[in-house]
Amino acid sequence: MQSGVVASRSAEPRDSRESRNGSPQLDTVSLAIIEQLQQDGRRPYAAIGKAVGLSEAAVRQRVQKLLDQGVMQIVAVTDPLTVGFRRQAMVGVTVEGDLDPVAEALAAMSEVEYVVMTAGSFDILAEIVCEDDDHLLDVINKRIRALPGVRSTESFVYLKLKKQTYMWGTR
């Protein structure tokens, strides 16, 4: 099991004020805290404080603020195979009309781990994690293709996962 921190990538010198688009702008210390947690989501606040030049209490407050603002999450990242999910796939979805309702419906499905609206051959890409092929078929055939606005889907079944990381750092 891996522990990962997923963070936004905005940066500006200040703790965390809002930018013009409404997302928090982060100072270099907050970015350094995020990078410390991306390396090890269970790293003690005292060790982070030593690395970034803050007290343990100050790090704890900063981390809580980053969590509350939705800048990052601290989660356990598992290997799906080891926890009973034997089939993963990326599904490309072509939509007629407004993408938002389809993207929201996909995001609400428990099997869907990732939804992104794209430019290119597909309007939406959705990563799906299922127990087996029958489960995947049910999700695609009876649930995704049944959504209003879905014109077509194309499935890319994962044969082997070679890399999965959340260590892109900050900017």
VMD Tcl script that builds the backbone (N, CA, C; Angstrom):
set m [mol new atoms 513]
animate dup $m
set s [atomselect $m all]
$s set {name element resname resid chain x y z} {
  {N N MET 1 A 0.844 -1.179 0.000}
  {CA C MET 1 A 0.000 0.000 0.000}
  {C C MET 1 A 0.882 1.232 0.000}
  {N N GLN 2 A 0.479 2.199 -0.755}
  {CA C GLN 2 A 1.164 3.470 -0.855}
  {C C GLN 2 A 0.316 4.521 -0.175}
  {N N SER 3 A 0.941 5.541 0.326}
  {CA C SER 3 A 0.185 6.679 0.826}
  {C C SER 3 A 0.481 7.830 -0.090}
  {N N GLY 4 A -0.541 8.505 -0.546}
  {CA C GLY 4 A -0.319 9.572 -1.501}
  {C C GLY 4 A -1.019 10.843 -1.114}
  {N N VAL 5 A -0.473 11.923 -1.580}
  {CA C VAL 5 A -1.090 13.227 -1.400}
  {C C VAL 5 A -1.303 13.804 -2.783}
  {N N VAL 6 A -2.508 14.221 -3.054}
  {CA C VAL 6 A -2.832 14.827 -4.326}
  {C C VAL 6 A -3.020 16.314 -4.073}
  {N N ALA 7 A -2.312 17.137 -4.819}
  {CA C ALA 7 A -2.339 18.575 -4.555}
  {C C ALA 7 A -2.555 19.361 -5.837}
  {N N SER 8 A -3.131 20.551 -5.680}
  {CA C SER 8 A -3.244 21.441 -6.831}
  {C C SER 8 A -1.885 22.064 -7.101}
  {N N ARG 9 A -1.760 22.736 -8.244}
  {CA C ARG 9 A -0.450 23.210 -8.655}
  {C C ARG 9 A -0.339 24.725 -8.756}
  {N N SER 10 A -1.064 25.492 -7.982}
  {CA C SER 10 A -0.911 26.937 -8.039}
  {C C SER 10 A 0.111 27.384 -7.007}
  {N N ALA 11 A 0.819 28.467 -7.295}
  {CA C ALA 11 A 1.844 28.926 -6.365}
  {C C ALA 11 A 1.989 30.437 -6.408}
  {N N GLU 12 A 2.125 31.035 -5.268}
  {CA C GLU 12 A 2.331 32.474 -5.116}
  {C C GLU 12 A 2.807 32.680 -3.689}
  {N N PRO 13 A 3.708 33.617 -3.428}
  {CA C PRO 13 A 4.175 33.804 -2.065}
  {C C PRO 13 A 3.077 34.349 -1.152}
  {N N ARG 14 A 2.523 33.594 -0.341}
  {CA C ARG 14 A 1.539 33.863 0.702}
  {C C ARG 14 A 1.047 32.518 1.158}
  {N N ASP 15 A 0.588 32.446 2.389}
  {CA C ASP 15 A 0.113 31.168 2.931}
  {C C ASP 15 A -0.881 30.535 1.987}
  {N N SER 16 A -2.057 31.129 1.843}
  {CA C SER 16 A -3.027 30.580 0.887}
  {C C SER 16 A -4.147 31.572 0.672}
  {N N ARG 17 A -3.884 32.562 -0.118}
  {CA C ARG 17 A -4.924 33.499 -0.536}
  {C C ARG 17 A -5.514 32.996 -1.826}
  {N N GLU 18 A -6.679 33.524 -2.179}
  {CA C GLU 18 A -7.323 33.062 -3.411}
  {C C GLU 18 A -6.821 33.830 -4.618}
  {N N SER 19 A -6.684 33.125 -5.736}
  {CA C SER 19 A -6.326 33.760 -6.999}
  {C C SER 19 A -7.588 34.296 -7.653}
  {N N ARG 20 A -7.431 34.877 -8.819}
  {CA C ARG 20 A -8.584 35.415 -9.541}
  {C C ARG 20 A -9.599 34.343 -9.917}
  {N N ASN 21 A -9.138 33.107 -10.144}
  {CA C ASN 21 A -10.071 32.043 -10.514}
  {C C ASN 21 A -10.673 31.336 -9.294}
  {N N GLY 22 A -10.362 31.812 -8.089}
  {CA C GLY 22 A -10.962 31.274 -6.881}
  {C C GLY 22 A -10.184 30.141 -6.235}
  {N N SER 23 A -9.118 29.662 -6.866}
  {CA C SER 23 A -8.331 28.593 -6.251}
  {C C SER 23 A -7.269 29.208 -5.341}
  {N N PRO 24 A -6.912 28.505 -4.259}
  {CA C PRO 24 A -5.914 29.053 -3.334}
  {C C PRO 24 A -4.552 29.199 -3.995}
  {N N GLN 25 A -3.872 30.285 -3.683}
  {CA C GLN 25 A -2.484 30.462 -4.091}
  {C C GLN 25 A -1.639 30.116 -2.878}
  {N N LEU 26 A -0.610 29.325 -3.068}
  {CA C LEU 26 A 0.158 28.797 -1.952}
  {C C LEU 26 A 1.560 29.379 -1.906}
  {N N ASP 27 A 2.045 29.625 -0.685}
  {CA C ASP 27 A 3.408 30.100 -0.530}
  {C C ASP 27 A 4.380 28.929 -0.605}
  {N N THR 28 A 5.672 29.248 -0.601}
  {CA C THR 28 A 6.690 28.210 -0.762}
  {C C THR 28 A 6.695 27.219 0.393}
  {N N VAL 29 A 6.331 27.654 1.593}
  {CA C VAL 29 A 6.301 26.746 2.737}
  {C C VAL 29 A 5.167 25.725 2.584}
  {N N SER 30 A 3.992 26.177 2.190}
  {CA C SER 30 A 2.887 25.245 1.963}
  {C C SER 30 A 3.230 24.256 0.854}
  {N N LEU 31 A 3.868 24.732 -0.212}
  {CA C LEU 31 A 4.283 23.838 -1.296}
  {C C LEU 31 A 5.295 22.810 -0.798}
  {N N ALA 32 A 6.209 23.239 0.063}
  {CA C ALA 32 A 7.206 22.311 0.615}
  {C C ALA 32 A 6.537 21.264 1.510}
  {N N ILE 33 A 5.527 21.663 2.269}
  {CA C ILE 33 A 4.781 20.715 3.105}
  {C C ILE 33 A 4.095 19.675 2.217}
  {N N ILE 34 A 3.476 20.138 1.144}
  {CA C ILE 34 A 2.811 19.216 0.214}
  {C C ILE 34 A 3.823 18.224 -0.353}
  {N N GLU 35 A 4.975 18.709 -0.764}
  {CA C GLU 35 A 5.988 17.816 -1.326}
  {C C GLU 35 A 6.468 16.799 -0.295}
  {N N GLN 36 A 6.614 17.211 0.950}
  {CA C GLN 36 A 6.994 16.277 2.012}
  {C C GLN 36 A 5.947 15.170 2.153}
  {N N LEU 37 A 4.681 15.545 2.113}
  {CA C LEU 37 A 3.602 14.565 2.257}
  {C C LEU 37 A 3.446 13.704 1.002}
  {N N GLN 38 A 3.787 14.228 -0.160}
  {CA C GLN 38 A 3.755 13.407 -1.373}
  {C C GLN 38 A 4.808 12.303 -1.298}
  {N N GLN 39 A 5.919 12.581 -0.667}
  {CA C GLN 39 A 6.956 11.562 -0.500}
  {C C GLN 39 A 6.514 10.493 0.497}
  {N N ASP 40 A 5.814 10.910 1.553}
  {CA C ASP 40 A 5.340 9.975 2.580}
  {C C ASP 40 A 4.168 10.622 3.301}
  {N N GLY 41 A 2.963 10.166 2.985}
  {CA C GLY 41 A 1.750 10.738 3.567}
  {C C GLY 41 A 1.629 10.519 5.063}
  {N N ARG 42 A 2.489 9.662 5.632}
  {CA C ARG 42 A 2.462 9.416 7.086}
  {C C ARG 42 A 3.644 10.074 7.797}
  {N N ARG 43 A 4.384 10.914 7.085}
  {CA C ARG 43 A 5.536 11.586 7.687}
  {C C ARG 43 A 5.064 12.414 8.881}
  {N N PRO 44 A 5.723 12.293 10.018}
  {CA C PRO 44 A 5.319 13.060 11.211}
  {C C PRO 44 A 5.441 14.570 10.996}
  {N N TYR 45 A 4.520 15.307 11.607}
  {CA C TYR 45 A 4.540 16.762 11.481}
  {C C TYR 45 A 5.844 17.353 12.013}
  {N N ALA 46 A 6.427 16.743 13.038}
  {CA C ALA 46 A 7.699 17.241 13.578}
  {C C ALA 46 A 8.804 17.134 12.518}
  {N N ALA 47 A 8.844 16.028 11.775}
  {CA C ALA 47 A 9.850 15.860 10.729}
  {C C ALA 47 A 9.607 16.839 9.585}
  {N N ILE 48 A 8.358 17.051 9.237}
  {CA C ILE 48 A 8.032 18.026 8.189}
  {C C ILE 48 A 8.453 19.418 8.646}
  {N N GLY 49 A 8.136 19.740 9.903}
  {CA C GLY 49 A 8.504 21.044 10.450}
  {C C GLY 49 A 9.999 21.292 10.376}
  {N N LYS 50 A 10.780 20.279 10.714}
  {CA C LYS 50 A 12.227 20.405 10.647}
  {C C LYS 50 A 12.681 20.671 9.205}
  {N N ALA 51 A 12.057 19.999 8.250}
  {CA C ALA 51 A 12.440 20.143 6.842}
  {C C ALA 51 A 12.045 21.498 6.257}
  {N N VAL 52 A 10.939 22.079 6.751}
  {CA C VAL 52 A 10.446 23.330 6.144}
  {C C VAL 52 A 10.646 24.551 7.037}
  {N N GLY 53 A 11.168 24.336 8.248}
  {CA C GLY 53 A 11.462 25.462 9.126}
  {C C GLY 53 A 10.283 25.974 9.936}
  {N N LEU 54 A 9.345 25.092 10.278}
  {CA C LEU 54 A 8.202 25.459 11.111}
  {C C LEU 54 A 8.112 24.533 12.314}
  {N N SER 55 A 7.332 24.955 13.299}
  {CA C SER 55 A 7.067 24.082 14.441}
  {C C SER 55 A 6.080 22.998 14.042}
  {N N GLU 56 A 6.020 21.945 14.830}
  {CA C GLU 56 A 5.066 20.865 14.583}
  {C C GLU 56 A 3.633 21.404 14.567}
  {N N ALA 57 A 3.315 22.300 15.502}
  {CA C ALA 57 A 1.963 22.870 15.585}
  {C C ALA 57 A 1.634 23.690 14.336}
  {N N ALA 58 A 2.599 24.447 13.857}
  {CA C ALA 58 A 2.372 25.257 12.662}
  {C C ALA 58 A 2.144 24.370 11.434}
  {N N VAL 59 A 2.887 23.287 11.338}
  {CA C VAL 59 A 2.691 22.344 10.228}
  {C C VAL 59 A 1.301 21.725 10.325}
  {N N ARG 60 A 0.916 21.315 11.527}
  {CA C ARG 60 A -0.410 20.715 11.728}
  {C C ARG 60 A -1.512 21.681 11.265}
  {N N GLN 61 A -1.385 22.957 11.617}
  {CA C GLN 61 A -2.371 23.963 11.209}
  {C C GLN 61 A -2.381 24.142 9.692}
  {N N ARG 62 A -1.201 24.209 9.100}
  {CA C ARG 62 A -1.116 24.383 7.647}
  {C C ARG 62 A -1.727 23.185 6.920}
  {N N VAL 63 A -1.406 21.982 7.374}
  {CA C VAL 63 A -1.948 20.779 6.733}
  {C C VAL 63 A -3.466 20.777 6.836}
  {N N GLN 64 A -3.990 21.096 8.014}
  {CA C GLN 64 A -5.448 21.120 8.178}
  {C C GLN 64 A -6.089 22.149 7.257}
  {N N LYS 65 A -5.458 23.301 7.115}
  {CA C LYS 65 A -5.987 24.336 6.226}
  {C C LYS 65 A -5.975 23.863 4.771}
  {N N LEU 66 A -4.893 23.203 4.359}
  {CA C LEU 66 A -4.809 22.669 2.996}
  {C C LEU 66 A -5.885 21.610 2.755}
  {N N LEU 67 A -6.139 20.785 3.746}
  {CA C LEU 67 A -7.201 19.776 3.640}
  {C C LEU 67 A -8.570 20.439 3.569}
  {N N ASP 68 A -8.810 21.411 4.457}
  {CA C ASP 68 A -10.104 22.102 4.496}
  {C C ASP 68 A -10.400 22.851 3.196}
  {N N GLN 69 A -9.361 23.402 2.581}
  {CA C GLN 69 A -9.529 24.156 1.333}
  {C C GLN 69 A -9.655 23.249 0.118}
  {N N GLY 70 A -9.456 21.960 0.312}
  {CA C GLY 70 A -9.536 21.032 -0.810}
  {C C GLY 70 A -8.312 21.065 -1.708}
  {N N VAL 71 A -7.217 21.646 -1.227}
  {CA C VAL 71 A -5.984 21.707 -2.001}
  {C C VAL 71 A -5.384 20.310 -2.140}
  {N N MET 72 A -5.522 19.482 -1.109}
  {CA C MET 72 A -4.958 18.140 -1.129}
  {C C MET 72 A -5.817 17.197 -0.309}
  {N N GLN 73 A -5.544 15.916 -0.515}
  {CA C GLN 73 A -6.129 14.842 0.279}
  {C C GLN 73 A -4.978 13.947 0.700}
  {N N ILE 74 A -5.094 13.340 1.840}
  {CA C ILE 74 A -4.129 12.328 2.255}
  {C C ILE 74 A -4.896 11.017 2.269}
  {N N VAL 75 A -4.465 10.089 1.402}
  {CA C VAL 75 A -5.205 8.843 1.217}
  {C C VAL 75 A -4.250 7.657 1.153}
  {N N ALA 76 A -4.789 6.462 1.397}
  {CA C ALA 76 A -4.043 5.235 1.173}
  {C C ALA 76 A -4.303 4.792 -0.254}
  {N N VAL 77 A -3.247 4.619 -1.017}
  {CA C VAL 77 A -3.366 4.180 -2.404}
  {C C VAL 77 A -3.054 2.693 -2.435}
  {N N THR 78 A -4.011 1.891 -2.888}
  {CA C THR 78 A -3.833 0.444 -2.889}
  {C C THR 78 A -3.569 -0.087 -4.288}
  {N N ASP 79 A -3.086 -1.295 -4.355}
  {CA C ASP 79 A -3.024 -2.042 -5.603}
  {C C ASP 79 A -4.375 -2.735 -5.719}
  {N N PRO 80 A -5.205 -2.364 -6.696}
  {CA C PRO 80 A -6.559 -2.933 -6.790}
  {C C PRO 80 A -6.591 -4.458 -6.796}
  {N N LEU 81 A -5.593 -5.093 -7.402}
  {CA C LEU 81 A -5.573 -6.554 -7.458}
  {C C LEU 81 A -5.516 -7.181 -6.072}
  {N N THR 82 A -4.797 -6.553 -5.158}
  {CA C THR 82 A -4.637 -7.134 -3.825}
  {C C THR 82 A -5.864 -6.947 -2.945}
  {N N VAL 83 A -6.785 -6.084 -3.345}
  {CA C VAL 83 A -7.993 -5.863 -2.538}
  {C C VAL 83 A -9.263 -6.308 -3.260}
  {N N GLY 84 A -9.102 -7.220 -4.235}
  {CA C GLY 84 A -10.261 -7.860 -4.834}
  {C C GLY 84 A -10.811 -7.256 -6.107}
  {N N PHE 85 A -10.109 -6.303 -6.708}
  {CA C PHE 85 A -10.568 -5.700 -7.951}
  {C C PHE 85 A -9.641 -6.165 -9.073}
  {N N ARG 86 A -10.094 -7.145 -9.829}
  {CA C ARG 86 A -9.257 -7.815 -10.824}
  {C C ARG 86 A -9.321 -7.195 -12.215}
  {N N ARG 87 A -10.177 -6.226 -12.431}
  {CA C ARG 87 A -10.303 -5.646 -13.768}
  {C C ARG 87 A -10.335 -4.125 -13.690}
  {N N GLN 88 A -9.440 -3.499 -14.439}
  {CA C GLN 88 A -9.410 -2.044 -14.560}
  {C C GLN 88 A -9.468 -1.696 -16.038}
  {N N ALA 89 A -10.085 -0.575 -16.345}
  {CA C ALA 89 A -10.162 -0.120 -17.729}
  {C C ALA 89 A -10.305 1.390 -17.773}
  {N N MET 90 A -9.820 1.952 -18.854}
  {CA C MET 90 A -10.085 3.344 -19.174}
  {C C MET 90 A -11.176 3.305 -20.243}
  {N N VAL 91 A -12.212 4.081 -20.051}
  {CA C VAL 91 A -13.320 4.102 -21.006}
  {C C VAL 91 A -13.407 5.494 -21.601}
  {N N GLY 92 A -13.287 5.545 -22.929}
  {CA C GLY 92 A -13.482 6.785 -23.661}
  {C C GLY 92 A -14.956 6.911 -23.993}
  {N N VAL 93 A -15.531 8.077 -23.702}
  {CA C VAL 93 A -16.959 8.296 -23.913}
  {C C VAL 93 A -17.145 9.470 -24.874}
  {N N THR 94 A -17.968 9.246 -25.899}
  {CA C THR 94 A -18.348 10.313 -26.828}
  {C C THR 94 A -19.770 10.728 -26.478}
  {N N VAL 95 A -19.986 12.040 -26.354}
  {CA C VAL 95 A -21.247 12.574 -25.842}
  {C C VAL 95 A -21.895 13.482 -26.878}
  {N N GLU 96 A -23.197 13.416 -26.970}
  {CA C GLU 96 A -23.966 14.383 -27.752}
  {C C GLU 96 A -24.480 15.435 -26.785}
  {N N GLY 97 A -24.221 16.699 -27.070}
  {CA C GLY 97 A -24.713 17.770 -26.211}
  {C C GLY 97 A -23.768 18.076 -25.066}
  {N N ASP 98 A -24.347 18.533 -23.959}
  {CA C ASP 98 A -23.607 19.006 -22.790}
  {C C ASP 98 A -22.856 17.861 -22.102}
  {N N LEU 99 A -21.572 18.073 -21.867}
  {CA C LEU 99 A -20.740 17.053 -21.219}
  {C C LEU 99 A -20.969 16.959 -19.717}
  {N N ASP 100 A -21.312 18.079 -19.085}
  {CA C ASP 100 A -21.393 18.115 -17.628}
  {C C ASP 100 A -22.304 17.055 -17.011}
  {N N PRO 101 A -23.538 16.877 -17.478}
  {CA C PRO 101 A -24.389 15.864 -16.843}
  {C C PRO 101 A -23.816 14.449 -16.942}
  {N N VAL 102 A -23.178 14.140 -18.069}
  {CA C VAL 102 A -22.580 12.812 -18.228}
  {C C VAL 102 A -21.376 12.673 -17.298}
  {N N ALA 103 A -20.523 13.686 -17.251}
  {CA C ALA 103 A -19.353 13.648 -16.367}
  {C C ALA 103 A -19.777 13.523 -14.907}
  {N N GLU 104 A -20.811 14.240 -14.520}
  {CA C GLU 104 A -21.296 14.164 -13.131}
  {C C GLU 104 A -21.869 12.785 -12.823}
  {N N ALA 105 A -22.602 12.197 -13.765}
  {CA C ALA 105 A -23.164 10.855 -13.559}
  {C C ALA 105 A -22.054 9.815 -13.443}
  {N N LEU 106 A -21.031 9.943 -14.272}
  {CA C LEU 106 A -19.896 9.029 -14.177}
  {C C LEU 106 A -19.182 9.178 -12.837}
  {N N ALA 107 A -18.958 10.410 -12.429}
  {CA C ALA 107 A -18.262 10.669 -11.168}
  {C C ALA 107 A -19.026 10.107 -9.972}
  {N N ALA 108 A -20.337 9.994 -10.087}
  {CA C ALA 108 A -21.157 9.473 -8.987}
  {C C ALA 108 A -21.108 7.945 -8.888}
  {N N MET 109 A -20.606 7.270 -9.901}
  {CA C MET 109 A -20.543 5.799 -9.873}
  {C C MET 109 A -19.372 5.347 -9.016}
  {N N SER 110 A -19.627 4.416 -8.108}
  {CA C SER 110 A -18.576 3.974 -7.183}
  {C C SER 110 A -17.412 3.289 -7.894}
  {N N GLU 111 A -17.649 2.678 -9.033}
  {CA C GLU 111 A -16.587 1.992 -9.767}
  {C C GLU 111 A -15.677 2.959 -10.525}
  {N N VAL 112 A -16.118 4.171 -10.717}
  {CA C VAL 112 A -15.353 5.151 -11.491}
  {C C VAL 112 A -14.428 5.912 -10.547}
  {N N GLU 113 A -13.124 5.821 -10.843}
  {CA C GLU 113 A -12.105 6.423 -9.989}
  {C C GLU 113 A -11.616 7.776 -10.502}
  {N N TYR 114 A -11.836 8.030 -11.780}
  {CA C TYR 114 A -11.219 9.198 -12.406}
  {C C TYR 114 A -12.093 9.606 -13.574}
  {N N VAL 115 A -12.422 10.873 -13.660}
  {CA C VAL 115 A -13.208 11.393 -14.781}
  {C C VAL 115 A -12.554 12.684 -15.243}
  {N N VAL 116 A -12.326 12.779 -16.543}
  {CA C VAL 116 A -11.736 13.997 -17.095}
  {C C VAL 116 A -12.406 14.300 -18.432}
  {N N MET 117 A -12.751 15.560 -18.638}
  {CA C MET 117 A -13.265 16.009 -19.930}
  {C C MET 117 A -12.065 16.339 -20.803}
  {N N THR 118 A -12.117 15.889 -22.051}
  {CA C THR 118 A -10.945 16.003 -22.902}
  {C C THR 118 A -11.265 16.648 -24.243}
  {N N ALA 119 A -10.219 17.049 -24.936}
  {CA C ALA 119 A -10.313 17.468 -26.333}
  {C C ALA 119 A -9.646 16.356 -27.132}
  {N N GLY 120 A -10.254 15.940 -28.209}
  {CA C GLY 120 A -9.668 14.866 -29.001}
  {C C GLY 120 A -10.726 13.871 -29.410}
  {N N SER 121 A -10.335 12.614 -29.513}
  {CA C SER 121 A -11.234 11.570 -29.996}
  {C C SER 121 A -12.415 11.316 -29.061}
  {N N PHE 122 A -12.225 11.544 -27.771}
  {CA C PHE 122 A -13.279 11.321 -26.787}
  {C C PHE 122 A -13.594 12.619 -26.070}
  {N N ASP 123 A -14.829 12.722 -25.625}
  {CA C ASP 123 A -15.233 13.890 -24.846}
  {C C ASP 123 A -14.874 13.712 -23.376}
  {N N ILE 124 A -14.947 12.468 -22.900}
  {CA C ILE 124 A -14.691 12.152 -21.496}
  {C C ILE 124 A -13.886 10.861 -21.423}
  {N N LEU 125 A -12.937 10.816 -20.501}
  {CA C LEU 125 A -12.248 9.581 -20.149}
  {C C LEU 125 A -12.598 9.250 -18.710}
  {N N ALA 126 A -12.924 7.981 -18.475}
  {CA C ALA 126 A -13.266 7.530 -17.130}
  {C C ALA 126 A -12.485 6.263 -16.818}
  {N N GLU 127 A -11.778 6.265 -15.690}
  {CA C GLU 127 A -11.076 5.070 -15.244}
  {C C GLU 127 A -12.006 4.282 -14.330}
  {N N ILE 128 A -12.126 2.986 -14.625}
  {CA C ILE 128 A -13.065 2.131 -13.909}
  {C C ILE 128 A -12.304 0.985 -13.240}
  {N N VAL 129 A -12.651 0.687 -12.011}
  {CA C VAL 129 A -12.068 -0.426 -11.273}
  {C C VAL 129 A -13.207 -1.360 -10.891}
  {N N CYS 130 A -13.118 -2.626 -11.329}
  {CA C CYS 130 A -14.200 -3.594 -11.116}
  {C C CYS 130 A -13.655 -4.906 -10.550}
  {N N GLU 131 A -14.575 -5.705 -10.032}
  {CA C GLU 131 A -14.195 -7.000 -9.457}
  {C C GLU 131 A -13.750 -7.990 -10.523}
  {N N ASP 132 A -14.413 -7.978 -11.689}
  {CA C ASP 132 A -14.104 -8.937 -12.745}
  {C C ASP 132 A -14.697 -8.447 -14.061}
  {N N ASP 133 A -14.552 -9.253 -15.112}
  {CA C ASP 133 A -15.049 -8.860 -16.433}
  {C C ASP 133 A -16.560 -8.678 -16.458}
  {N N ASP 134 A -17.299 -9.549 -15.767}
  {CA C ASP 134 A -18.760 -9.411 -15.734}
  {C C ASP 134 A -19.178 -8.087 -15.108}
  {N N HIS 135 A -18.506 -7.707 -14.047}
  {CA C HIS 135 A -18.785 -6.431 -13.385}
  {C C HIS 135 A -18.487 -5.266 -14.327}
  {N N LEU 136 A -17.342 -5.323 -15.017}
  {CA C LEU 136 A -16.982 -4.276 -15.974}
  {C C LEU 136 A -18.015 -4.180 -17.093}
  {N N LEU 137 A -18.427 -5.320 -17.628}
  {CA C LEU 137 A -19.430 -5.333 -18.684}
  {C C LEU 137 A -20.735 -4.700 -18.211}
  {N N ASP 138 A -21.136 -5.012 -16.994}
  {CA C ASP 138 A -22.366 -4.445 -16.433}
  {C C ASP 138 A -22.259 -2.920 -16.319}
  {N N VAL 139 A -21.136 -2.431 -15.826}
  {CA C VAL 139 A -20.952 -0.989 -15.662}
  {C C VAL 139 A -20.999 -0.285 -17.020}
  {N N ILE 140 A -20.281 -0.827 -17.986}
  {CA C ILE 140 A -20.235 -0.175 -19.302}
  {C C ILE 140 A -21.566 -0.310 -20.031}
  {N N ASN 141 A -22.065 -1.517 -20.137}
  {CA C ASN 141 A -23.236 -1.794 -20.967}
  {C C ASN 141 A -24.546 -1.285 -20.377}
  {N N LYS 142 A -24.743 -1.490 -19.083}
  {CA C LYS 142 A -26.041 -1.163 -18.483}
  {C C LYS 142 A -26.076 0.196 -17.804}
  {N N ARG 143 A -24.919 0.739 -17.465}
  {CA C ARG 143 A -24.934 1.997 -16.728}
  {C C ARG 143 A -24.358 3.163 -17.536}
  {N N ILE 144 A -23.169 3.001 -18.081}
  {CA C ILE 144 A -22.570 4.116 -18.824}
  {C C ILE 144 A -23.293 4.341 -20.142}
  {N N ARG 145 A -23.466 3.292 -20.929}
  {CA C ARG 145 A -24.120 3.450 -22.229}
  {C C ARG 145 A -25.585 3.852 -22.106}
  {N N ALA 146 A -26.176 3.628 -20.952}
  {CA C ALA 146 A -27.578 3.993 -20.730}
  {C C ALA 146 A -27.752 5.465 -20.347}
  {N N LEU 147 A -26.653 6.167 -20.080}
  {CA C LEU 147 A -26.755 7.570 -19.676}
  {C C LEU 147 A -27.254 8.422 -20.838}
  {N N PRO 148 A -28.195 9.321 -20.572}
  {CA C PRO 148 A -28.655 10.238 -21.630}
  {C C PRO 148 A -27.473 11.063 -22.153}
  {N N GLY 149 A -27.348 11.134 -23.469}
  {CA C GLY 149 A -26.283 11.905 -24.093}
  {C C GLY 149 A -25.078 11.078 -24.511}
  {N N VAL 150 A -24.942 9.860 -23.992}
  {CA C VAL 150 A -23.805 9.025 -24.376}
  {C C VAL 150 A -24.064 8.472 -25.773}
  {N N ARG 151 A -23.177 8.815 -26.705}
  {CA C ARG 151 A -23.309 8.345 -28.082}
  {C C ARG 151 A -22.544 7.051 -28.293}
  {N N SER 152 A -21.323 6.964 -27.731}
  {CA C SER 152 A -20.531 5.743 -27.879}
  {C C SER 152 A -19.479 5.663 -26.784}
  {N N THR 153 A -18.947 4.451 -26.605}
  {CA C THR 153 A -17.854 4.242 -25.664}
  {C C THR 153 A -16.798 3.370 -26.339}
  {N N GLU 154 A -15.575 3.497 -25.874}
  {CA C GLU 154 A -14.505 2.594 -26.277}
  {C C GLU 154 A -13.717 2.249 -25.021}
  {N N SER 155 A -13.511 0.965 -24.807}
  {CA C SER 155 A -12.874 0.496 -23.575}
  {C C SER 155 A -11.435 0.062 -23.830}
  {N N PHE 156 A -10.572 0.438 -22.901}
  {CA C PHE 156 A -9.172 0.053 -22.941}
  {C C PHE 156 A -8.898 -0.714 -21.643}
  {N N VAL 157 A -8.938 -2.031 -21.728}
  {CA C VAL 157 A -8.765 -2.884 -20.550}
  {C C VAL 157 A -7.288 -2.933 -20.189}
  {N N TYR 158 A -6.999 -2.737 -18.908}
  {CA C TYR 158 A -5.619 -2.765 -18.432}
  {C C TYR 158 A -5.162 -4.218 -18.325}
  {N N LEU 159 A -4.013 -4.510 -18.901}
  {CA C LEU 159 A -3.428 -5.838 -18.781}
  {C C LEU 159 A -2.447 -5.894 -17.623}
  {N N LYS 160 A -1.692 -4.813 -17.432}
  {CA C LYS 160 A -0.723 -4.761 -16.340}
  {C C LYS 160 A -0.424 -3.308 -16.014}
  {N N LEU 161 A -0.434 -2.974 -14.750}
  {CA C LEU 161 A -0.113 -1.626 -14.295}
  {C C LEU 161 A 1.392 -1.539 -14.070}
  {N N LYS 162 A 2.055 -0.666 -14.811}
  {CA C LYS 162 A 3.507 -0.518 -14.686}
  {C C LYS 162 A 3.913 0.649 -13.804}
  {N N LYS 163 A 3.086 1.681 -13.761}
  {CA C LYS 163 A 3.441 2.836 -12.940}
  {C C LYS 163 A 2.180 3.561 -12.512}
  {N N GLN 164 A 2.128 3.886 -11.251}
  {CA C GLN 164 A 1.065 4.723 -10.703}
  {C C GLN 164 A 1.718 5.572 -9.625}
  {N N THR 165 A 1.711 6.880 -9.815}
  {CA C THR 165 A 2.382 7.747 -8.860}
  {C C THR 165 A 1.607 9.036 -8.677}
  {N N TYR 166 A 1.829 9.638 -7.555}
  {CA C TYR 166 A 1.260 10.942 -7.248}
  {C C TYR 166 A 2.390 11.880 -6.819}
  {N N MET 167 A 3.566 11.644 -7.352}
  {CA C MET 167 A 4.768 12.351 -6.925}
  {C C MET 167 A 5.180 13.426 -7.918}
  {N N TRP 168 A 4.238 14.158 -8.496}
  {CA C TRP 168 A 4.605 15.161 -9.494}
  {C C TRP 168 A 5.132 16.435 -8.874}
  {N N GLY 169 A 5.124 16.521 -7.563}
  {CA C GLY 169 A 5.651 17.715 -6.906}
  {C C GLY 169 A 4.702 18.889 -7.005}
  {N N THR 170 A 5.252 20.091 -6.901}
  {CA C THR 170 A 4.449 21.310 -6.958}
  {C C THR 170 A 5.144 22.308 -7.864}
  {N N ARG 171 A 4.407 23.304 -8.270}
  {CA C ARG 171 A 4.994 24.381 -9.090}
  {C C ARG 171 A 4.638 25.698 -8.467}
}
mol reanalyze $m
mol bondsrecalc $m
mol representation Tube
mol addrep $m
